[in-house]
Amino acid sequence: MGNSNQLHRLQSMTAALVGVFFFHAIIGVFGLRLAIAGLAAFVLGAVVVCVAFPAQGAES
């Protein structure tokens, strides 16, 4: 089980680093205002999807 935990941690760190790189690339192309607006839209979309489609087995 420890090996699975380490793999999950590695995948999480990789996803976070890719996200940071992508966000900085958008800042470089579109500027800070549009990058923040895009980030806010992405987070709002993720919340909407999580509310509209709850995980299997989740009680509502």
C-alpha positions, 0 to 999 in steps of 0.5 A: 500500500505504501508504493501506491501512496508514493505513486499517487503523490508523484502523480499529484506533484506532476499534475501540479507542476504541469498546471503551474507551467501551463498557467505561466504560459498563459500569463506570458501569452495573454497577460495576467488579467485574462489568465486570472479570468481563465483560471476562475472560469476553470475553477467555476466549471469544475465546481459545476461539474462536481455538483452536477455529477456527484461521485458514485456512492455519494449521498445527496 
